Amino acid sequence: MAATDPGGGMSTLSTHVLDTATGRPAAGI
């Protein structure tokens, strides 16, 4: 799904990393 979505995977990963770095629970994971 993310593989077929251009930039979708990166956006999700980036959000996950940022949320984790700020101490927020990773939404969608």
C-alpha positions as CSV (number, residue, x, y, z in Angstrom):
1,M,0.0,0.0,0.0
2,A,2.7,2.5,1.1
3,A,4.9,1.1,-1.6
4,T,2.5,2.0,-4.4
5,D,1.7,5.4,-2.8
6,P,4.4,8.0,-3.9
7,G,5.8,9.5,-0.7
8,G,3.2,7.8,1.4
9,G,5.6,5.5,3.1
10,M,8.1,8.2,3.7
11,S,5.5,10.5,5.2
12,T,4.3,7.8,7.6
13,L,7.8,6.9,8.6
14,S,8.8,10.5,9.1
15,T,5.7,11.1,11.2
16,H,6.4,8.0,13.3
17,V,10.0,9.1,13.9
18,L,9.0,12.7,14.8
19,D,6.2,11.5,17.1
20,T,8.5,9.1,18.8
21,A,11.2,11.8,19.2
22,T,8.8,14.2,20.8
23,G,7.5,11.4,23.1
24,R,4.1,11.1,21.4
25,P,2.5,7.7,20.7
26,A,3.0,6.8,17.0
27,A,-0.5,7.1,15.5
28,G,-1.3,4.5,12.8
29,I,1.4,2.1,14.1
